[in-house]
Amino acid sequence: MKVLRDRVAVVTGAGSGIGRATVERLAREGCSLALVDIDAERLIETSKALEATEVKVTLHTADVADPTRMAALPAEVVAQHGAVHIVVNNAGVSVLKTFEQHTLDDFQWLVGINFWGVIHGCKFFLPELLKADEAHIVNVSSMFGFIGVPGQSSYCATKFAVRGFSESLWAELAATNIGVTSIHPGGIATNIDKTVRVMEEAARENLTKMFEQYGHPPDDVAKAILLGIRKRKLRVIVGREAFAVEWLKRLMPVSVHRLAKRMNPLTSV
């Protein structure tokens, strides 16, 4: 999709972080925007940041894990924008606990948002995307869609799932008007450390410090998302650490897990 002006983009998790950075970039390209987030106040904050762009912006409060709400969303967007050309499934959360510490509710909450949120965004918007002359789906995975690490069993499970699902969907839609991209960021300085479920607050503090020291700005991911849309790329990796993990996994598919044991934010708790 070479030209983004006058296209309609739906972005989940648009209230902050990667979602907000993405809609800001899409707005500068002239896209009309349907902003989706569970937090209505954050949606308003994001929309205020877009006022100077003068593009059409609509706000849609929704829990991406709720199939009933998500099933109603495409008609709501089309009623206000007339079409849908781009869907960015970005909403995500994390749990920072050992598997033993995870509750089933932890898994259900995280899988509902990180994986079912992607499925709902793709499934319910697909009929509208097929009507467009050109369209694109972006699913945000992670470098932890390449490798499993301690303390992140549920998060890694969903990010591996998003990657595999996106690859299958890309193959199925290759002959259509719809491109599919999975995005694999490394450490990004977002507010996910504020919402992460932990056993002890020290784990959250460790994660926050790590993001502050090593995290890339969300706009790095936003740029990668636009690249994926423009080039119809299957996969875009963001950050040196994500590139390193992906290549080490190729070169040392088993031995690399000895290194992964050290990627544990729980060890200093």
Contacts in CASP RR format, 6 or more apart in sequence:
PFRMAT RR
TARGET T0000
AUTHOR 0000-0000-0000
METHOD contacts of the structure
MODEL  1
MKVLRDRVAVVTGAGSGIGRATVERLAREGCSLALVDIDAERLIETSKAL
EATEVKVTLHTADVADPTRMAALPAEVVAQHGAVHIVVNNAGVSVLKTFE
QHTLDDFQWLVGINFWGVIHGCKFFLPELLKADEAHIVNVSSMFGFIGVP
GQSSYCATKFAVRGFSESLWAELAATNIGVTSIHPGGIATNIDKTVRVME
EAARENLTKMFEQYGHPPDDVAKAILLGIRKRKLRVIVGREAFAVEWLKR
LMPVSVHRLAKRMNPLTSV
1 7 0 8 1.000
1 85 0 8 1.000
1 86 0 8 1.000
1 134 0 8 1.000
1 135 0 8 1.000
1 136 0 8 1.000
1 229 0 8 1.000
1 230 0 8 1.000
1 232 0 8 1.000
2 230 0 8 1.000
4 26 0 8 1.000
4 29 0 8 1.000
4 30 0 8 1.000
4 31 0 8 1.000
4 86 0 8 1.000
4 226 0 8 1.000
4 229 0 8 1.000
4 230 0 8 1.000
5 29 0 8 1.000
5 30 0 8 1.000
5 31 0 8 1.000
6 30 0 8 1.000
6 31 0 8 1.000
6 32 0 8 1.000
7 30 0 8 1.000
7 31 0 8 1.000
7 32 0 8 1.000
7 85 0 8 1.000
7 86 0 8 1.000
8 31 0 8 1.000
8 32 0 8 1.000
8 33 0 8 1.000
8 34 0 8 1.000
8 77 0 8 1.000
8 81 0 8 1.000
8 82 0 8 1.000
8 83 0 8 1.000
8 84 0 8 1.000
8 85 0 8 1.000
8 86 0 8 1.000
9 23 0 8 1.000
9 26 0 8 1.000
9 31 0 8 1.000
9 32 0 8 1.000
9 33 0 8 1.000
9 34 0 8 1.000
9 85 0 8 1.000
9 86 0 8 1.000
9 87 0 8 1.000
9 88 0 8 1.000
10 33 0 8 1.000
10 34 0 8 1.000
10 36 0 8 1.000
10 73 0 8 1.000
10 77 0 8 1.000
10 84 0 8 1.000
10 86 0 8 1.000
10 87 0 8 1.000
10 88 0 8 1.000
10 125 0 8 1.000
11 19 0 8 1.000
11 22 0 8 1.000
11 23 0 8 1.000
11 26 0 8 1.000
11 33 0 8 1.000
11 34 0 8 1.000
11 35 0 8 1.000
11 36 0 8 1.000
11 88 0 8 1.000
11 90 0 8 1.000
12 19 0 8 1.000
12 36 0 8 1.000
12 37 0 8 1.000
12 62 0 8 1.000
12 64 0 8 1.000
12 88 0 8 1.000
12 89 0 8 1.000
12 90 0 8 1.000
12 91 0 8 1.000
12 117 0 8 1.000
12 121 0 8 1.000
13 19 0 8 1.000
13 36 0 8 1.000
13 37 0 8 1.000
13 38 0 8 1.000
13 64 0 8 1.000
13 90 0 8 1.000
13 91 0 8 1.000
13 92 0 8 1.000
14 20 0 8 1.000
14 22 0 8 1.000
14 23 0 8 1.000
14 33 0 8 1.000
14 35 0 8 1.000
14 36 0 8 1.000
14 37 0 8 1.000
14 43 0 8 1.000
14 46 0 8 1.000
14 90 0 8 1.000
15 35 0 8 1.000
15 37 0 8 1.000
15 39 0 8 1.000
15 42 0 8 1.000
15 43 0 8 1.000
15 45 0 8 1.000
15 46 0 8 1.000
16 37 0 8 1.000
16 39 0 8 1.000
16 42 0 8 1.000
16 46 0 8 1.000
16 190 0 8 1.000
16 191 0 8 1.000
17 188 0 8 1.000
17 190 0 8 1.000
17 191 0 8 1.000
17 218 0 8 1.000
18 90 0 8 1.000
18 140 0 8 1.000
18 185 0 8 1.000
18 188 0 8 1.000
18 190 0 8 1.000
18 218 0 8 1.000
18 221 0 8 1.000
18 222 0 8 1.000
19 88 0 8 1.000
19 90 0 8 1.000
19 218 0 8 1.000
19 222 0 8 1.000
20 46 0 8 1.000
20 49 0 8 1.000
20 218 0 8 1.000
21 217 0 8 1.000
21 218 0 8 1.000
21 219 0 8 1.000
21 221 0 8 1.000
21 222 0 8 1.000
22 88 0 8 1.000
22 90 0 8 1.000
22 221 0 8 1.000
22 222 0 8 1.000
22 225 0 8 1.000
22 226 0 8 1.000
23 33 0 8 1.000
23 35 0 8 1.000
23 46 0 8 1.000
23 50 0 8 1.000
24 49 0 8 1.000
24 50 0 8 1.000
24 219 0 8 1.000
24 222 0 8 1.000
25 219 0 8 1.000
25 222 0 8 1.000
25 223 0 8 1.000
25 225 0 8 1.000
25 226 0 8 1.000
26 33 0 8 1.000
26 86 0 8 1.000
26 226 0 8 1.000
27 33 0 8 1.000
27 50 0 8 1.000
27 53 0 8 1.000
27 55 0 8 1.000
27 57 0 8 1.000
28 53 0 8 1.000
29 226 0 8 1.000
30 53 0 8 1.000
30 55 0 8 1.000
31 55 0 8 1.000
31 86 0 8 1.000
32 55 0 8 1.000
32 56 0 8 1.000
32 57 0 8 1.000
32 81 0 8 1.000
33 50 0 8 1.000
33 55 0 8 1.000
33 56 0 8 1.000
33 57 0 8 1.000
33 58 0 8 1.000
34 58 0 8 1.000
34 60 0 8 1.000
34 77 0 8 1.000
34 80 0 8 1.000
34 81 0 8 1.000
34 84 0 8 1.000
35 43 0 8 1.000
35 46 0 8 1.000
35 47 0 8 1.000
35 57 0 8 1.000
35 58 0 8 1.000
35 59 0 8 1.000
35 60 0 8 1.000
36 43 0 8 1.000
36 60 0 8 1.000
36 61 0 8 1.000
36 62 0 8 1.000
36 64 0 8 1.000
36 73 0 8 1.000
36 91 0 8 1.000
37 43 0 8 1.000
37 46 0 8 1.000
37 61 0 8 1.000
37 62 0 8 1.000
37 91 0 8 1.000
38 61 0 8 1.000
38 62 0 8 1.000
38 63 0 8 1.000
38 64 0 8 1.000
38 91 0 8 1.000
39 61 0 8 1.000
40 59 0 8 1.000
40 61 0 8 1.000
43 59 0 8 1.000
43 60 0 8 1.000
43 61 0 8 1.000
44 59 0 8 1.000
47 57 0 8 1.000
47 59 0 8 1.000
50 57 0 8 1.000
56 81 0 8 1.000
58 77 0 8 1.000
58 80 0 8 1.000
58 81 0 8 1.000
60 73 0 8 1.000
60 76 0 8 1.000
60 77 0 8 1.000
62 69 0 8 1.000
62 70 0 8 1.000
62 73 0 8 1.000
63 69 0 8 1.000
63 113 0 8 1.000
64 70 0 8 1.000
64 89 0 8 1.000
64 91 0 8 1.000
64 112 0 8 1.000
64 113 0 8 1.000
64 116 0 8 1.000
64 117 0 8 1.000
64 120 0 8 1.000
64 121 0 8 1.000
65 109 0 8 1.000
65 112 0 8 1.000
65 113 0 8 1.000
65 116 0 8 1.000
65 117 0 8 1.000
65 120 0 8 1.000
66 120 0 8 1.000
67 116 0 8 1.000
67 120 0 8 1.000
70 117 0 8 1.000
70 120 0 8 1.000
70 121 0 8 1.000
70 124 0 8 1.000
71 120 0 8 1.000
71 124 0 8 1.000
73 121 0 8 1.000
73 124 0 8 1.000
73 125 0 8 1.000
74 84 0 8 1.000
74 124 0 8 1.000
74 125 0 8 1.000
74 127 0 8 1.000
74 128 0 8 1.000
77 84 0 8 1.000
77 128 0 8 1.000
78 84 0 8 1.000
78 128 0 8 1.000
83 128 0 8 1.000
83 131 0 8 1.000
83 132 0 8 1.000
84 125 0 8 1.000
84 128 0 8 1.000
84 129 0 8 1.000
84 132 0 8 1.000
84 135 0 8 1.000
85 129 0 8 1.000
85 132 0 8 1.000
85 134 0 8 1.000
85 135 0 8 1.000
85 136 0 8 1.000
86 135 0 8 1.000
86 136 0 8 1.000
86 137 0 8 1.000
86 138 0 8 1.000
86 229 0 8 1.000
87 121 0 8 1.000
87 122 0 8 1.000
87 125 0 8 1.000
87 129 0 8 1.000
87 136 0 8 1.000
87 137 0 8 1.000
87 138 0 8 1.000
88 138 0 8 1.000
88 140 0 8 1.000
88 225 0 8 1.000
89 117 0 8 1.000
89 118 0 8 1.000
89 121 0 8 1.000
89 122 0 8 1.000
89 137 0 8 1.000
89 138 0 8 1.000
89 139 0 8 1.000
89 140 0 8 1.000
90 138 0 8 1.000
90 140 0 8 1.000
91 113 0 8 1.000
91 114 0 8 1.000
91 117 0 8 1.000
92 113 0 8 1.000
92 114 0 8 1.000
92 140 0 8 1.000
92 192 0 8 1.000
93 109 0 8 1.000
93 110 0 8 1.000
93 113 0 8 1.000
93 114 0 8 1.000
93 192 0 8 1.000
93 195 0 8 1.000
93 196 0 8 1.000
93 197 0 8 1.000
94 110 0 8 1.000
94 152 0 8 1.000
94 155 0 8 1.000
94 192 0 8 1.000
94 195 0 8 1.000
94 196 0 8 1.000
94 197 0 8 1.000
95 102 0 8 1.000
95 106 0 8 1.000
95 107 0 8 1.000
95 109 0 8 1.000
95 110 0 8 1.000
95 152 0 8 1.000
95 154 0 8 1.000
95 155 0 8 1.000
95 196 0 8 1.000
95 197 0 8 1.000
95 198 0 8 1.000
96 151 0 8 1.000
96 152 0 8 1.000
96 196 0 8 1.000
96 197 0 8 1.000
96 198 0 8 1.000
96 203 0 8 1.000
96 204 0 8 1.000
96 207 0 8 1.000
96 265 0 8 1.000
96 266 0 8 1.000
97 106 0 8 1.000
97 151 0 8 1.000
97 197 0 8 1.000
97 198 0 8 1.000
97 199 0 8 1.000
97 203 0 8 1.000
97 266 0 8 1.000
98 150 0 8 1.000
98 151 0 8 1.000
98 153 0 8 1.000
98 266 0 8 1.000
99 151 0 8 1.000
99 153 0 8 1.000
101 199 0 8 1.000
102 153 0 8 1.000
102 154 0 8 1.000
106 154 0 8 1.000
106 197 0 8 1.000
107 154 0 8 1.000
109 197 0 8 1.000
110 154 0 8 1.000
110 155 0 8 1.000
110 158 0 8 1.000
110 197 0 8 1.000
111 154 0 8 1.000
111 157 0 8 1.000
111 158 0 8 1.000
114 155 0 8 1.000
114 158 0 8 1.000
114 159 0 8 1.000
114 162 0 8 1.000
115 158 0 8 1.000
115 161 0 8 1.000
115 162 0 8 1.000
115 165 0 8 1.000
118 139 0 8 1.000
118 162 0 8 1.000
118 165 0 8 1.000
119 165 0 8 1.000
122 137 0 8 1.000
122 139 0 8 1.000
122 165 0 8 1.000
122 169 0 8 1.000
125 137 0 8 1.000
126 178 0 8 1.000
129 135 0 8 1.000
129 137 0 8 1.000
129 177 0 8 1.000
129 178 0 8 1.000
130 176 0 8 1.000
130 177 0 8 1.000
130 178 0 8 1.000
132 177 0 8 1.000
133 177 0 8 1.000
134 177 0 8 1.000
135 177 0 8 1.000
135 178 0 8 1.000
135 179 0 8 1.000
136 178 0 8 1.000
136 179 0 8 1.000
136 180 0 8 1.000
136 181 0 8 1.000
136 228 0 8 1.000
136 229 0 8 1.000
136 232 0 8 1.000
137 166 0 8 1.000
137 169 0 8 1.000
137 178 0 8 1.000
137 179 0 8 1.000
137 180 0 8 1.000
137 181 0 8 1.000
138 180 0 8 1.000
138 181 0 8 1.000
138 182 0 8 1.000
138 183 0 8 1.000
138 225 0 8 1.000
138 228 0 8 1.000
138 229 0 8 1.000
139 162 0 8 1.000
139 165 0 8 1.000
139 166 0 8 1.000
139 180 0 8 1.000
139 181 0 8 1.000
139 182 0 8 1.000
139 183 0 8 1.000
140 162 0 8 1.000
140 182 0 8 1.000
140 183 0 8 1.000
140 185 0 8 1.000
140 221 0 8 1.000
140 225 0 8 1.000
141 159 0 8 1.000
141 162 0 8 1.000
141 163 0 8 1.000
141 166 0 8 1.000
141 182 0 8 1.000
141 183 0 8 1.000
141 184 0 8 1.000
142 155 0 8 1.000
142 159 0 8 1.000
142 184 0 8 1.000
142 185 0 8 1.000
142 186 0 8 1.000
143 184 0 8 1.000
143 185 0 8 1.000
143 186 0 8 1.000
143 187 0 8 1.000
143 237 0 8 1.000
143 241 0 8 1.000
143 242 0 8 1.000
143 245 0 8 1.000
143 246 0 8 1.000
144 152 0 8 1.000
144 155 0 8 1.000
144 156 0 8 1.000
144 159 0 8 1.000
144 160 0 8 1.000
145 156 0 8 1.000
145 159 0 8 1.000
145 160 0 8 1.000
145 162 0 8 1.000
145 163 0 8 1.000
145 184 0 8 1.000
146 163 0 8 1.000
146 184 0 8 1.000
146 242 0 8 1.000
146 245 0 8 1.000
146 246 0 8 1.000
146 249 0 8 1.000
147 156 0 8 1.000
147 245 0 8 1.000
147 249 0 8 1.000
147 256 0 8 1.000
147 257 0 8 1.000
147 260 0 8 1.000
148 156 0 8 1.000
148 160 0 8 1.000
148 257 0 8 1.000
148 260 0 8 1.000
149 156 0 8 1.000
149 260 0 8 1.000
149 263 0 8 1.000
149 264 0 8 1.000
150 260 0 8 1.000
150 261 0 8 1.000
150 263 0 8 1.000
150 264 0 8 1.000
150 266 0 8 1.000
150 267 0 8 1.000
151 264 0 8 1.000
151 265 0 8 1.000
151 266 0 8 1.000
162 182 0 8 1.000
163 182 0 8 1.000
163 184 0 8 1.000
164 182 0 8 1.000
166 180 0 8 1.000
166 181 0 8 1.000
166 182 0 8 1.000
166 234 0 8 1.000
167 182 0 8 1.000
167 234 0 8 1.000
169 180 0 8 1.000
170 179 0 8 1.000
170 180 0 8 1.000
170 234 0 8 1.000
173 179 0 8 1.000
173 180 0 8 1.000
179 232 0 8 1.000
180 234 0 8 1.000
181 225 0 8 1.000
181 228 0 8 1.000
181 229 0 8 1.000
181 232 0 8 1.000
181 233 0 8 1.000
181 234 0 8 1.000
181 235 0 8 1.000
181 236 0 8 1.000
182 234 0 8 1.000
182 235 0 8 1.000
182 236 0 8 1.000
183 221 0 8 1.000
183 224 0 8 1.000
183 225 0 8 1.000
183 228 0 8 1.000
183 235 0 8 1.000
183 236 0 8 1.000
183 238 0 8 1.000
184 235 0 8 1.000
184 236 0 8 1.000
184 237 0 8 1.000
184 238 0 8 1.000
184 242 0 8 1.000
184 246 0 8 1.000
185 216 0 8 1.000
185 220 0 8 1.000
185 221 0 8 1.000
185 224 0 8 1.000
185 238 0 8 1.000
185 239 0 8 1.000
185 242 0 8 1.000
186 215 0 8 1.000
186 216 0 8 1.000
186 238 0 8 1.000
186 239 0 8 1.000
186 241 0 8 1.000
186 242 0 8 1.000
187 211 0 8 1.000
187 214 0 8 1.000
187 215 0 8 1.000
187 216 0 8 1.000
187 239 0 8 1.000
187 241 0 8 1.000
187 242 0 8 1.000
188 211 0 8 1.000
188 215 0 8 1.000
188 216 0 8 1.000
188 217 0 8 1.000
188 218 0 8 1.000
188 220 0 8 1.000
188 221 0 8 1.000
188 238 0 8 1.000
189 211 0 8 1.000
189 212 0 8 1.000
189 215 0 8 1.000
189 216 0 8 1.000
189 217 0 8 1.000
189 218 0 8 1.000
190 211 0 8 1.000
190 218 0 8 1.000
193 204 0 8 1.000
193 207 0 8 1.000
193 208 0 8 1.000
193 211 0 8 1.000
194 204 0 8 1.000
196 204 0 8 1.000
196 207 0 8 1.000
198 204 0 8 1.000
200 269 0 8 1.000
202 268 0 8 1.000
202 269 0 8 1.000
203 265 0 8 1.000
203 266 0 8 1.000
203 269 0 8 1.000
206 265 0 8 1.000
206 266 0 8 1.000
206 268 0 8 1.000
206 269 0 8 1.000
207 265 0 8 1.000
210 265 0 8 1.000
214 241 0 8 1.000
216 238 0 8 1.000
216 239 0 8 1.000
220 238 0 8 1.000
220 239 0 8 1.000
221 238 0 8 1.000
224 236 0 8 1.000
224 237 0 8 1.000
224 238 0 8 1.000
225 236 0 8 1.000
227 233 0 8 1.000
227 236 0 8 1.000
228 236 0 8 1.000
237 243 0 8 1.000
237 246 0 8 1.000
245 256 0 8 1.000
248 256 0 8 1.000
248 259 0 8 1.000
249 256 0 8 1.000
END
